[in-house]
Amino acid sequence: MKKSDHQILTKFRKALHQYPELSHQEKETTHFIKDFFEPLKPNEMIENLGGHGLAIIFKGKENGPRTLFRCELDALPIHEELNTNHKSKLEGKSHTCGHDGHMAIIAGLGLCLADKPLRKGEVVLLFQPAEETGEGAEKVIKDKNFAKIKPDFAFALHNLPGYPKHEIVLKKGAFAAASKGMIITLKGKTSHAAHPEDGNSPTEAMAKLMVGLQAIPQSLSSFSLITVIQAELGEIAFGTSPGKAVVRATLRSYDDETMTLLTTYAEQLSLLITKEYKLQCHIDYTESFASTVNDEAAWEYVNEAAKSLKLKTKHIRNPFRWSEDFGHFSAYTSTMLFGLGAGKSQPQLHEPTYDFPDDIIPTGVKIFETIAAQIHQ
């Protein structure tokens, strides 16, 4: 990658950083990316994919496999605490997960493909919406235009603070956890606070449910975790005994089978407790992420690319506890998600002082370019 390309991509990344857009709102981000790619003359661009998604297709001269390289469009509802010229101009929104850097890397791959066309097959550069809410990948897959980009292989990376810059973090099998948000609503009956016996307060049931949910993983042999993240009881009315409670929790596991079991146990506990206290119970789910599982053949391509570039690699034993909706693609193709070290002293993802390190952009571009060359040249 040319030095001038790095300068172009750094400028591109910092421009994206200043105007972050939340999940399902990435319209202007997509327009900015489309403007970047039009002079590169790709063979095709598919807009409005699964929302504001954008797929950019480069085709080789001969028939061959189709490979997808994916990055994320969306930012986070986090107030940024940076003192830089490129800090977010949109209050309460920020690219504190590094998706701006991921987009810059995929844009860099586009520069390489325009400069050195493929010999065979197709490469699809997917700018995916709504990753942070766990909805984007599924919406892309369900889009009628997905058939045009359904790949033989799909690759993605995520920058990882806490690891040395440029280090490639690899794992076969499960790489990132499955997770989902569980919303449990308990309904009883309000009464005057002077006569709570005339109502049916969910107070005690809510307390028992919060403790019980977090104890469930102890009964499972595989890794699982339930974290109660928020609870509401009644209204702020000192003359009223509450008649409603809501408990919100996040469920996590390393595989989808354990997630199914964890969900079943959490539902059974909720219904058991509400029956004991003669309450009504309603359960909803949100932000559902499948486990991200790496295919062995796809893993080999990344491992070989890292070797040929003489990059330091780290082979981890356990999956990460965080989730990534790239896992939804695993049901449709051979996928590989890997980590790119962002620096040992780099603030962690989702922290208000996080800013993607521009000096790792060329490393991301080179490893994706090398993977593409293995498959398509």
N, C-alpha and C positions, 0 to 999 in steps of 0.2 A: 504494500500500500504506500502510495506516494505521500511525502510530507504535506504537500498541498491538500491532499484529500483529508488528512487528519485535521487540518485547519478548517476545512469546509465542514466536516462533521462536528467539530467542537462548536462552531458557530451555530450549526443546525440544532445541536443539543441544547445549547443555552437559550436559543429562541423558543424552543418547545417548553423549556423549564419556566419561562416567564408567563406562559399562558396555559396553565394546567386545566384540564377539563375532567369532570367526574364521570363515573360509569354511566353509559347511555347518553352522554352529553358531548361526545368527542367530535362534533361536526367540524369545527374550525381546525382542529388538529389534523383531521383527515384531509381537509382542503390544502393545508400547508404541505403535507407529505405528497399529495398528488402533484402540486406545483413543482416540488423538488424532482420528481421522477419523470415528468413529461419530457424534459430535454434529453433524457437517457433513452427515449424511444423503446420502451418495453413492448412486447408483442400484444399484450392485453392488460387492461386494468378493470377489475370488477369492484364496483362501488356498492355501498349500502349492504354489505354482507353481514347478516346477523345483527343489523343495527347500523352503526357508523363504520363498520369494518371495511377494510380495503385490501384486495388481493392484487398483487402486481406479478405478472407472468413473463418470464424470459424463456424462449424456446430454442432448442438446438437444431442443427441441420438434419439430424437423423432421429428416428424414433428411439425411445428409451424410457427409463423410469421417470416418475414425477416425485420431486422432493420438495417438501414445504419447510420453510424457516419462519418461525413465528416470533413476534414481539407484541407488546401490549400498548394500547393507546391511553388508558385511563390513569388519572391521578387520584389523590386521596383528600378527604375533607379534614386536613390537618393544617393548622396555622404554622407557617414556616418561620424559623428563627435564624435566618442567614443574613449576613451583612455583605452581600455581593452585588455587583452591577446587574447580574442576571436573576436576582431573586424574584419570586412569584409576584406578579402584579394583580393577582386575583385573591382578595382577602379570604382566608380560611381554606384555600385550596393549594396543594403543593405536589410536586413530583418527588415525594420522600420515600419512594420505593425503587426509584431508578428507572422507571419505564421510559423516561426521556433518553437515557443512555442506551437502553435496549433498542429503541427506535433508531438511534444514531448508528448503532452497529448494523442493523438490517439495511439502513440506507447506504452504509459503506459497502455492504455486500452487493447492493444494486449498482454502485459505481464500478465494482470489479466485474460484474456480469456484463455491463455495457461496454467495458473496455476489452474484455476477453470473452467473446460469445461461447456458449456451450457447444460441444460437439454433438451430444445426443440428449434426448429427453427434455424435461422441463423443470425449471425451478420456480416455485411460487413463494413470494415474499408476503406473508400475511401480517397485517397490522390489525390485531384483534381488539375489539371493544370489550368493556365490562369484565375484565379479569378479576378486579378486586372484589366484586360481589359474587363471583363464581358462576355467572350467568352467560358470559360472552362466548366461550368455546362451544357450549351446547347450542346457543342460538346460531352460531356460524354453521355448525354441523347440520342443523335442521333447515337452514336456508336452501331454497331450491337450486341456487347456484353452486352449492358445495360440490355437486357432481363434477363441475368443471375443474375443481382444484383438489379433489380427493386424492391424497398422495400415497405413494408406496412407502415413503419414510417421512417422518416429521421431527424436526429438531428445534430446541429452544434452549436458551441459557438464562440464568438469573445471577446477577451480581451478588456476592456474599461478603459483607463486612465481617471482619474477624479472621479472614484468611489472607495470606500474603497476596499483594497485587500480582495479577497475571497467572496465579495458580489455577489449575483446572481441577474441579472437584467432581469425582466420578463415583457412581454406584450402579451395579446391576440390580434389576428388580425394582422394588419400591424405593422411590427417591424422596417423595414428599407425602405427607399424611393425607388421608381422607378427613373431611370435617363437614359439619353442618350446624346451623343454628336451630335450636329447639325452643319453641314458645309455648308454654303451658299456662292456660287460663283457667283459674278456679273461680266458680261462681256459687255464692251462697245467698244470703239475704241480709240486707242492711236493717238496722234498728236504731233506736235512740241510744246514745252512749250511756244514758242512765239506766237503761234496761237491755243490756246486751243479750240476756237470755231469751228475748223475744225474736232475735235474729239468728243468723247462722254465719258467724265470722270464719273466714278461711285462714285466720292468723296462725293457728297451731299447725294446720295442715301444710301451709306454706313453709314454715320453719322446718318441719319434718321432711318435706320434699327436698328442700335445699341441701340438707345434710345427707339425705339418702341418695340423691343423684350422684354426688361426688364420691360416694362410697362404692358405687356399682363396679367401677373398673377393678377393684380388688378381687372380684369373683371371676375375672377373665384371665386366661393364661397369656394371651398376646397383649402387646401394648395397646392401651386405650386410656382415655382421659375425658372426664366431664368437668367443665369449669362453669360454675354459675357466674354469669357476667352482669346480671341486673335483676332486680326484683321490685315490684310495686305492690302496695297494699292500700286499698281504699282510697279515700280522698282526704284532703286537708280540711277537715270539718270536725271540730272538737266535740260537737254534739252528736256525732254519728258513729256507730259501730260499723266496721267495713263489711261489705258484701261481695267484694271481688278482689282477686289477687292475680298477678302475672309473674311467672318466673321464666327468665331467659337464660339458656345455657348453651355452651358450645361443646359438641361431641367430637372427639378425635380418635383416629386409629391409623395403623400403618397399612391396613388392607380393607377392601370393601366388605369382605365376609365378616370381619370383626365389627365393622361399623353397623352392619345389619343386626348383629347380635346385641350390640350396645344400644341401638335404637329400640329394639324389642324390649329389653330389660327396663329402659327408661320409661317407656310407655306403660309397661305393666305396673311399675312402681307408682306412677302418677295415678293410674286408674284405681289401684289398691288403696292408696291414701285417700283419694277423693270419695271412694265408696265408704271407707271407714267414717269419714266426717260428713257423709250425706251431702256432698257437693257435686255440682256439675263440672265436667272437665272437657276442655277443648284443646287439641294439640295442633300446632302449625309448624312448618319448617321453612327456613330461609338460608340463603348463601351456602348451597350444597356443593361441596368439592369432592370429586372422585379421587382416589389414591392415584398418584402419578407413578406409573410403572414403566421402567426402562427395558426395552427390548435388547436382547443380547447382540443381535446383528448390528443394530443401530449403535449400541455401546462400542462395538469394535471400530466403527468408523471414527467416532470421536476420540477414542483412545489412540488410534493410529495417527490421527491428525495432530494430537498433542505431542506424540513422539516425534513426528517428522519436523515439527516446529521447535523441538527441544524445550517445550514448556514443562515446568514442574507440575506433577500431578499428585493429587491426594485422593486415595481410595478409602471412602468412609464405610463403616460397618453398619451403622443404623441410619434409617431414613430421617429426614428433618421433620420436626413436629408441625411446622407451618404447612399450609396447603397452597396448591397452584392449580388453576382450572385447566391447565394443559393436559391433565390426566384424562379429560373427556375424549381426547383424540386417540387414546390408547385402545379404545374399543373398535376403532376403524382402521388403524394402521400401526406400523412399527414406530414407536416413539422413543425419543431420548431427550431428557432434560438434564443439564449439567450445570455446575456452578462455576463462576468466574470470580476469583478473589478480588475484592475491592479495597484491601488494605487492613492490616491488623488494628490500626488505630481509628479506622473509619467509623463514624457513628452508625448505630444499627438501623436497619430498615424501619421505616415508619416513625423515626425520631425526628423532631422538628428542626434539628441541625444537620440532617443528612443531605448530602449533595453528591451526585454521581461523579466519580473521578474520571476526568476526560482522558487521562493517560492510559486507561485500559481499553479504550475504544478500538485501537488498532489490533489488539490481541483478540478481541471478540470477532472482528472482521476477518482476520487471518484464519482463525480456526474454522469459521463457517465456510470461508472460501476454499479451504483445504478439504473439508468434508464434501463440498459440492464437486470439486475436481475429482475426487476418488470415484464418485458415482456417475458423473456426466462427461468426463473427458476420455 
